[in-house]
Amino acid sequence: QVQLVESGGGLVQAGGSLRLSCAASGRTFSDYAMGWFRQSPGKEREFVAAISYRGGSIYYADSVKGRFTISRDNAKSTVYLQMNSLKPEDTAVYYCAALSRAYSSTYYAERAYDYWGQGTQVTVSS
């Protein structure tokens, strides 16, 4: 089992920044690729960003490319999502997830992830 705990969410004005953290415990962190997803009210959960086991490969949704940066620190068993130039449409609950079988196609697929955090709310005001 892997336990994931997100933090860093909050209320920010449009154009502002937030950094989300996701701390993992339970198993060897570097055995998992990591992803961030988000879900807005009335919408399905959507892919935001993902990073491979040691950070060599990174993937972003088009909607966040150039504004968000995913990174990981395997020594701290933590993955981060730096969010800049935030927009009201970025408002959502953000979830981190761990992926044991990472292929180029599975990073984007919610159903491929093995473990999920409880989520952290991000609200961007206009």
Backbone as ProteinMPNN parsed JSONL, in Angstrom:
{"seq_chain_A": "QVQLVESGGGLVQAGGSLRLSCAASGRTFSDYAMGWFRQSPGKEREFVAAISYRGGSIYYADSVKGRFTISRDNAKSTVYLQMNSLKPEDTAVYYCAALSRAYSSTYYAERAYDYWGQGTQVTVSS", "coords_chain_A": {"N_chain_A": [[0.828, -1.196, 0.0], [0.38, 2.251, -0.672], [0.417, 5.358, 0.776], [-0.861, 8.548, 0.19], [-0.591, 11.995, 0.626], [-1.842, 15.072, 0.035], [-1.023, 18.57, 0.002], [-1.034, 22.175, 0.33], [-2.954, 23.467, -1.143], [-5.402, 26.116, -1.691], [-6.832, 29.45, -1.595], [-6.45, 31.73, -4.177], [-5.686, 34.652, -6.084], [-6.449, 35.318, -9.528], [-3.753, 34.914, -11.775], [-1.922, 34.49, -9.827], [0.176, 32.273, -7.818], [0.628, 28.877, -6.717], [1.997, 26.182, -4.825], [1.68, 22.823, -4.868], [2.061, 19.957, -2.805], [2.78, 16.497, -2.464], [3.023, 14.003, -0.315], [4.41, 10.836, 0.049], [4.091, 7.563, 1.45], [4.847, 4.294, 2.725], [5.69, 2.505, 0.658], [8.508, 1.967, -1.581], [9.258, 4.974, -2.92], [10.407, 5.665, -5.403], [9.702, 3.571, -7.003], [7.442, 4.177, -8.273], [5.815, 5.968, -10.816], [4.466, 9.273, -10.887], [1.471, 11.182, -10.761], [-0.605, 14.082, -11.332], [-3.96, 14.967, -11.041], [-7.112, 16.609, -11.629], [-10.327, 17.751, -10.515], [-13.223, 19.422, -11.266], [-16.315, 20.883, -10.081], [-19.074, 19.091, -11.269], [-17.739, 18.072, -13.414], [-15.693, 15.584, -15.065], [-12.866, 13.877, -13.636], [-9.666, 15.016, -14.568], [-6.572, 14.658, -16.342], [-3.557, 16.27, -15.351], [-0.703, 16.52, -14.983], [2.31, 14.522, -15.155], [5.034, 12.499, -13.986], [7.946, 10.584, -14.499], [9.576, 7.696, -12.955], [12.123, 8.543, -12.002], [12.128, 11.088, -12.79], [12.863, 11.602, -15.39], [11.145, 11.716, -17.55], [8.449, 13.763, -18.432], [5.095, 14.866, -18.464], [2.412, 16.876, -19.632], [-0.893, 18.252, -19.49], [-2.421, 19.979, -22.183], [-3.699, 22.286, -21.388], [-2.338, 23.279, -19.211], [0.263, 23.491, -19.836], [3.348, 25.158, -19.861], [2.613, 26.764, -17.772], [2.369, 25.268, -15.422], [4.493, 23.215, -13.391], [5.773, 20.075, -12.852], [7.509, 18.169, -10.429], [9.799, 16.025, -8.642], [11.061, 14.692, -5.567], [12.861, 12.178, -4.72], [14.273, 11.458, -2.469], [12.853, 12.623, -0.466], [10.444, 11.504, -0.812], [8.367, 12.801, -2.176], [6.214, 14.54, -4.365], [5.762, 17.38, -6.428], [3.726, 20.144, -7.509], [4.083, 22.938, -9.146], [2.299, 25.783, -9.651], [1.73, 28.349, -11.741], [0.647, 31.603, -12.926], [-2.13, 31.369, -12.532], [-5.525, 30.602, -13.388], [-9.065, 31.296, -13.266], [-10.37, 29.03, -14.264], [-8.74, 26.994, -13.449], [-9.6, 26.233, -11.023], [-10.323, 23.672, -8.824], [-10.479, 20.407, -7.269], [-7.456, 19.001, -6.502], [-5.659, 16.085, -7.135], [-3.124, 13.786, -6.217], [-1.478, 10.912, -7.575], [-0.264, 7.551, -7.71], [1.619, 5.498, -9.867], [2.338, 2.316, -10.862], [2.947, 0.803, -13.138], [4.259, 2.25, -15.592], [3.866, 3.489, -18.731], [4.225, 5.153, -21.883], [1.652, 5.598, -22.707], [0.077, 5.211, -20.48], [0.409, 7.175, -18.563], [-1.44, 9.223, -18.845], [-3.828, 8.129, -18.217], [-6.378, 7.83, -16.045], [-7.434, 5.479, -14.901], [-5.293, 3.803, -14.831], [-3.724, 4.302, -12.654], [-2.567, 3.373, -9.417], [-2.785, 4.153, -6.715], [-4.285, 6.763, -4.759], [-4.418, 10.118, -3.508], [-6.23, 12.104, -1.07], [-6.991, 14.522, -1.997], [-6.749, 18.082, -2.608], [-8.073, 21.3, -2.268], [-8.106, 23.802, -4.713], [-8.692, 27.109, -5.334], [-9.296, 29.655, -7.561], [-9.697, 32.985, -7.784], [-11.37, 35.507, -9.692]], "CA_chain_A": [[0.0, 0.0, 0.0], [1.03, 3.554, -0.681], [-0.435, 6.438, 1.261], [-0.526, 9.826, -0.44], [-1.229, 13.111, 1.306], [-1.612, 16.337, -0.654], [-1.106, 19.806, 0.774], [-0.649, 23.361, -0.417], [-4.062, 24.118, -1.803], [-5.914, 27.311, -1.051], [-7.488, 30.477, -2.396], [-5.481, 32.647, -4.773], [-6.241, 35.482, -7.148], [-5.995, 35.014, -10.887], [-2.4, 35.381, -12.006], [-1.072, 34.102, -8.708], [0.864, 30.979, -7.841], [0.557, 27.957, -5.597], [2.756, 24.951, -4.995], [1.111, 21.658, -4.207], [2.97, 18.875, -2.437], [2.156, 15.2, -2.206], [3.97, 13.171, 0.421], [4.093, 9.408, -0.056], [4.654, 6.66, 2.449], [4.384, 2.918, 2.657], [6.537, 1.692, -0.227], [9.61, 2.722, -2.179], [8.663, 6.031, -3.748], [10.948, 5.653, -6.761], [9.08, 2.471, -7.756], [6.189, 4.671, -8.835], [5.629, 7.24, -11.486], [3.474, 10.052, -10.145], [0.65, 12.064, -11.565], [-1.578, 15.008, -10.744], [-5.236, 15.081, -11.728], [-7.997, 17.566, -10.977], [-11.757, 17.591, -10.792], [-14.066, 20.575, -10.99], [-17.71, 20.475, -9.859], [-19.85, 18.746, -12.451], [-16.876, 17.593, -14.489], [-14.921, 14.391, -14.782], [-11.488, 14.11, -13.241], [-8.84, 15.133, -15.759], [-5.125, 14.619, -16.201], [-2.88, 17.56, -15.307], [0.733, 16.357, -15.215], [2.867, 13.28, -14.641], [6.485, 12.443, -13.999], [8.4, 9.202, -14.438], [10.122, 7.219, -11.695], [13.251, 9.356, -11.542], [11.962, 12.439, -13.306], [13.415, 11.774, -16.722], [10.071, 11.994, -18.498], [7.405, 14.603, -17.854], [3.955, 15.03, -19.353], [1.475, 17.903, -19.202], [-2.07, 18.556, -20.277], [-2.22, 21.203, -22.968], [-4.285, 23.434, -20.689], [-1.451, 23.784, -18.167], [1.637, 23.534, -20.357], [3.938, 26.497, -19.795], [2.223, 27.431, -16.517], [2.559, 24.333, -14.313], [5.707, 22.411, -13.431], [5.79, 18.938, -11.938], [8.843, 17.714, -10.057], [9.769, 15.069, -7.544], [12.258, 14.521, -4.754], [12.745, 10.798, -4.249], [14.824, 11.373, -1.12], [11.805, 13.074, 0.447], [9.202, 10.794, -1.172], [7.401, 13.876, -2.396], [6.044, 15.099, -5.701], [5.295, 18.76, -6.346], [3.128, 20.77, -8.684], [4.18, 24.388, -9.091], [1.259, 26.328, -10.523], [1.887, 29.79, -11.948], [-0.325, 32.24, -13.825], [-3.378, 30.633, -12.331], [-6.737, 31.125, -13.982], [-10.268, 30.774, -12.587], [-10.693, 27.675, -14.75], [-7.899, 26.016, -12.752], [-10.263, 25.883, -9.778], [-10.648, 22.243, -8.79], [-9.781, 19.59, -6.282], [-6.275, 18.409, -7.126], [-5.295, 14.794, -6.57], [-1.937, 13.113, -6.717], [-1.689, 9.485, -7.742], [0.942, 6.757, -7.94], [1.469, 4.584, -10.993], [3.413, 1.323, -10.812], [3.294, 0.36, -14.494], [4.232, 3.496, -16.355], [4.218, 3.505, -20.138], [3.899, 6.468, -22.444], [0.204, 5.735, -22.852], [-0.66, 5.094, -19.218], [0.537, 8.365, -17.721], [-2.613, 10.087, -18.972], [-5.036, 7.348, -17.967], [-6.757, 7.796, -14.626], [-7.681, 4.122, -14.43], [-4.027, 3.077, -14.725], [-3.043, 4.628, -11.402], [-2.836, 2.389, -8.371], [-3.1, 4.767, -5.423], [-4.732, 8.142, -4.853], [-4.567, 10.904, -2.306], [-7.596, 12.537, -0.745], [-7.252, 15.743, -2.74], [-6.617, 19.395, -1.976], [-8.862, 22.28, -3.024], [-7.494, 25.02, -5.252], [-9.704, 28.043, -5.806], [-8.697, 30.829, -8.174], [-10.719, 34.024, -7.922], [-11.132, 36.42, -10.829]], "C_chain_A": [[0.867, 1.251, 0.0], [0.013, 4.567, -0.187], [0.074, 7.756, 0.68], [-1.294, 10.937, 0.255], [-0.838, 14.408, 0.603], [-1.706, 17.501, 0.325], [-0.754, 20.969, -0.139], [-1.759, 24.056, -1.159], [-4.516, 25.359, -1.058], [-6.601, 28.225, -2.032], [-6.435, 31.462, -2.885], [-6.172, 33.454, -5.857], [-5.695, 35.035, -8.507], [-4.635, 35.671, -11.13], [-1.419, 34.983, -10.925], [-0.503, 32.709, -8.866], [0.56, 30.184, -6.578], [1.496, 26.794, -5.885], [2.103, 23.85, -4.166], [2.208, 20.643, -3.917], [2.161, 17.615, -2.206], [3.21, 14.306, -1.574], [3.502, 11.72, 0.393], [4.747, 8.632, 1.071], [4.135, 5.256, 2.19], [5.232, 2.005, 1.799], [7.607, 2.586, -0.834], [9.076, 3.714, -3.203], [9.134, 5.956, -5.192], [10.469, 4.461, -7.588], [7.816, 2.914, -8.475], [6.42, 5.941, -9.638], [4.499, 7.961, -10.76], [2.714, 10.98, -11.075], [-0.186, 12.997, -10.714], [-2.803, 15.044, -11.65], [-6.052, 16.148, -11.002], [-9.441, 17.313, -11.384], [-12.489, 18.837, -10.336], [-15.496, 20.103, -10.784], [-18.427, 20.218, -11.185], [-19.033, 18.221, -13.613], [-16.164, 16.316, -14.069], [-13.502, 14.782, -14.354], [-10.61, 14.091, -14.491], [-7.36, 15.141, -15.413], [-4.558, 16.035, -16.211], [-1.402, 17.407, -15.692], [1.188, 15.026, -14.634], [4.38, 13.299, -14.812], [6.91, 10.994, -13.789], [9.15, 8.935, -13.124], [11.254, 8.089, -11.137], [13.25, 10.751, -12.155], [12.466, 12.658, -14.713], [12.396, 12.086, -17.797], [8.956, 12.736, -17.78], [6.334, 14.845, -18.903], [3.007, 16.072, -18.764], [0.228, 17.881, -20.083], [-1.829, 19.864, -21.013], [-2.68, 22.44, -22.204], [-3.355, 24.03, -19.636], [-0.009, 23.931, -18.645], [2.142, 24.967, -20.366], [3.594, 27.259, -18.537], [2.511, 26.569, -15.29], [3.856, 23.565, -14.519], [5.617, 21.301, -12.395], [7.239, 18.557, -11.667], [8.715, 16.719, -8.914], [11.109, 15.034, -6.837], [12.165, 13.132, -4.14], [13.322, 10.626, -2.844], [13.785, 11.768, -0.07], [10.475, 12.385, 0.182], [8.068, 11.778, -1.42], [7.4, 14.286, -3.864], [5.384, 16.471, -5.546], [4.588, 19.164, -7.643], [3.176, 22.278, -8.449], [3.214, 24.955, -10.124], [1.408, 27.842, -10.569], [0.816, 30.304, -12.9], [-1.677, 31.56, -13.736], [-4.572, 31.379, -12.89], [-7.94, 30.6, -13.205], [-10.629, 29.357, -13.025], [-9.781, 26.593, -14.188], [-8.518, 25.591, -11.42], [-10.742, 24.44, -9.817], [-10.071, 21.638, -7.518], [-8.65, 18.878, -7.025], [-5.873, 17.149, -6.371], [-3.929, 14.35, -7.094], [-2.203, 11.608, -6.727], [-0.369, 8.808, -8.086], [0.67, 5.666, -8.963], [2.639, 3.61, -10.994], [3.862, 0.869, -12.196], [3.165, 1.545, -15.434], [4.735, 3.274, -17.77], [3.753, 4.827, -20.694], [2.393, 6.677, -22.545], [-0.523, 5.786, -21.519], [-0.558, 6.323, -18.336], [-0.74, 9.186, -17.717], [-3.898, 9.425, -18.492], [-5.309, 7.215, -16.483], [-6.851, 6.366, -14.118], [-6.39, 3.313, -14.27], [-3.33, 3.271, -13.378], [-3.507, 3.708, -10.286], [-3.315, 3.011, -7.065], [-3.396, 6.256, -5.621], [-4.698, 8.808, -3.487], [-6.005, 11.368, -2.133], [-7.97, 13.839, -1.442], [-7.056, 16.998, -1.915], [-7.288, 20.429, -2.871], [-8.002, 23.46, -3.448], [-8.606, 25.89, -5.812], [-9.017, 29.305, -6.304], [-9.806, 31.845, -8.413], [-10.345, 34.989, -9.049], [-11.044, 37.858, -10.359]], "O_chain_A": [[1.942, 1.288, 0.598], [-1.115, 4.623, -0.678], [1.273, 8.036, 0.681], [-2.506, 10.836, 0.45], [0.331, 14.792, 0.577], [-2.387, 17.417, 1.348], [-0.24, 20.776, -1.24], [-1.549, 25.118, -1.744], [-4.076, 25.625, 0.06], [-6.914, 27.834, -3.156], [-5.63, 31.966, -2.102], [-7.131, 32.99, -6.473], [-4.615, 34.45, -8.6], [-4.4, 36.817, -10.748], [-0.208, 35.127, -11.098], [-0.672, 32.056, -9.895], [0.274, 30.744, -5.52], [1.757, 26.464, -7.042], [1.994, 23.939, -2.943], [3.158, 20.495, -4.685], [0.999, 17.669, -1.802], [4.172, 13.903, -2.228], [2.343, 11.422, 0.679], [5.809, 8.998, 1.574], [3.118, 5.063, 1.524], [5.471, 0.854, 2.165], [7.613, 3.8, -0.63], [8.511, 3.326, -4.225], [8.343, 6.163, -6.112], [10.806, 4.362, -8.768], [7.193, 2.134, -9.195], [7.117, 6.858, -9.206], [3.675, 7.331, -10.098], [3.261, 11.493, -12.051], [-0.44, 12.738, -9.537], [-2.687, 15.14, -12.872], [-5.713, 16.54, -9.885], [-9.729, 16.746, -12.438], [-12.391, 19.252, -9.181], [-15.861, 19.029, -11.262], [-18.38, 21.04, -12.1], [-19.576, 17.953, -14.684], [-16.049, 16.007, -12.883], [-13.014, 15.867, -14.669], [-10.791, 13.247, -15.369], [-6.957, 15.574, -14.334], [-5.01, 16.892, -16.97], [-0.914, 18.074, -16.604], [0.546, 14.47, -13.743], [4.926, 14.009, -15.657], [6.306, 10.269, -12.999], [9.329, 9.832, -12.3], [11.319, 8.334, -9.932], [14.226, 11.494, -12.057], [12.495, 13.794, -15.187], [12.734, 12.653, -18.836], [8.57, 12.382, -16.665], [6.632, 15.009, -20.086], [2.822, 16.141, -17.549], [0.29, 17.536, -21.263], [-1.122, 20.745, -20.525], [-2.109, 23.52, -22.361], [-3.558, 25.167, -19.21], [0.838, 24.447, -17.917], [1.45, 25.877, -20.822], [4.205, 28.289, -18.249], [2.859, 27.093, -14.232], [4.269, 23.296, -15.647], [5.411, 21.559, -11.209], [8.087, 18.615, -12.557], [7.657, 16.591, -8.3], [12.152, 15.31, -7.429], [11.464, 12.936, -3.148], [12.898, 9.734, -2.109], [13.834, 11.306, 1.07], [9.489, 12.647, 0.871], [6.953, 11.6, -0.931], [8.445, 14.366, -4.51], [4.563, 16.688, -4.655], [4.826, 18.6, -8.711], [2.408, 22.82, -7.654], [3.3, 24.647, -11.312], [1.233, 28.527, -9.561], [0.161, 29.526, -13.594], [-2.286, 31.219, -14.75], [-4.629, 32.608, -12.872], [-7.843, 29.562, -12.551], [-11.142, 28.574, -12.226], [-10.013, 25.406, -14.417], [-8.009, 24.684, -10.762], [-11.471, 24.037, -10.724], [-9.292, 22.263, -6.799], [-8.874, 18.236, -8.051], [-5.761, 17.144, -5.145], [-3.622, 14.521, -8.274], [-3.044, 11.105, -5.982], [0.525, 9.417, -8.675], [-0.365, 5.001, -8.93], [3.794, 4.019, -11.111], [5.041, 0.582, -12.399], [2.1, 1.803, -15.995], [5.893, 2.913, -17.978], [2.98, 5.542, -20.058], [1.915, 7.809, -22.476], [-1.619, 6.339, -21.431], [-1.379, 6.493, -17.433], [-1.09, 9.784, -16.699], [-4.934, 10.079, -18.373], [-4.558, 6.564, -15.757], [-6.393, 6.072, -13.014], [-6.396, 2.255, -13.642], [-2.451, 2.493, -13.01], [-4.672, 3.317, -10.218], [-4.168, 2.441, -6.385], [-2.849, 6.911, -6.508], [-4.915, 8.172, -2.456], [-6.877, 11.061, -2.946], [-9.142, 14.213, -1.47], [-7.178, 16.985, -0.69], [-7.093, 20.43, -4.086], [-7.269, 24.038, -2.645], [-9.374, 25.451, -6.668], [-8.258, 29.945, -5.576], [-10.745, 31.582, -9.164], [-9.17, 35.244, -9.314], [-10.848, 38.762, -11.172]]}, "name": "protein", "num_of_chains": 1, "seq": "QVQLVESGGGLVQAGGSLRLSCAASGRTFSDYAMGWFRQSPGKEREFVAAISYRGGSIYYADSVKGRFTISRDNAKSTVYLQMNSLKPEDTAVYYCAALSRAYSSTYYAERAYDYWGQGTQVTVSS"}
